[in-house]
Amino acid sequence: MHFIQFKKFVKNKFSIKIKTLQSDGEAEFTSHKFKDQLTQFRIHHYVSCLYTLSQNRRVEHKHQYINEIEIAMLFHSCVPLKFWADAFNTATSIINWLPTSTLHGVS
């Protein structure tokens, strides 16, 4: 998904504007075109330090959690591994529907 599409998605889905963006500094986040778009929309861009566990721990933990749910779903449903991407998307959706303490028990 291109950034402009992502920005529109966030605006339509959540009725909010993106104020900051944190990335890992990969090429797609450091191009002049991308930086110009961020400047145009007044979005602050922060880059994580590569290979820094303290900055990447939450993301890695969440990714592992999603994978564990996805694998359990595939295993218990006896679905072929070719549906891995669908299981990943379903696991992510289920997690997003669960109540969270961050939102005071709301999903």
N, C-alpha and C positions, 0 to 999 in steps of 0.2 A: 504494500500500500504506500503510495506516495505521501509525502508529508502534508500537502494541501488537502488530500482526501482524508487523512487522519485528523487534521485540524477541524475539518467540516464535520466529521463523525463525532468528535468530542463535543463540539458546539451543539449539534442536533440531539445527541443522546443524553447529554448531561446539562445542557444549557449553561455552560461555563466556557471561559476562554483559557487557553493554555498560557500560563505565565512563565513557567520555567520548564526546561527540558534537560535531563541528565542522560548522557550517553557514554559509551565506552571509547569514544574517539576513533571509531572505525571510519573508513574512507567515505561512506555515505553520509556521515555526520560532519565531515570536515571540508566538503566541497564548497567552492565559492558560491555556487547557486543556493545551496542549503543555508549557508551563513547569511546570504542576502535575504532569503525568505524569513529567517528568524529576526533579522534586523527590521524588516518591513513590518512584521507583526508585533514587534517589541517583546520578543520572547527571549529571556535570559537562557544561555546555554552553558551548562556545567559539564565538564568532562571528568569521568572517574579515572583514577590512576590505574593503569593496567597492572594486573596481577596483585592487586591489593585486596587481601581477604576481607579486611574490615569494611570496605566499600561494597564488596560484591556478595557478602555473606547472606543478606536477606534474599537477594535474587536467586542465588544458588539453592538456598533452603526451599524457597517457594517452588522452584523448578523441580527439585527432587520430590517434593510433596505431590505435585501434579503428576509426575511420572509414576509414583507409587500407586496412586489412585487409578491411573490409566492402565497400568499393568494388571492390577487386581480386577478391573472391569473386563479386560480382554481374557484373562485367565478363567474367571468364573462364568463368562458367557460363551466360552469356546469359540470365539470369533477369530478368524484368521488374522495374522499380523498385518496383512495388507490394509486393515482398517485402523492402523495405529494412529494416523492423523485425526481421524474422526473420534477416536477414543480420547485423544489428547484434548480436542476442542470440547468434547462432552464433559470431561473431567474439569476443565477450566470453568465451564458454565455452571456446573454443579457447585464448585467451590465458591463462585461469585454469588450464588443464591443463598449460601449458608449465612446465618446471622453471625455477626462479628462483634467482639468487644470494642473495637475501634469506633464502630458506629452505635455503640450502646445497645447491642442485641438486635439491630436491624440489618436486613440483608440488602 
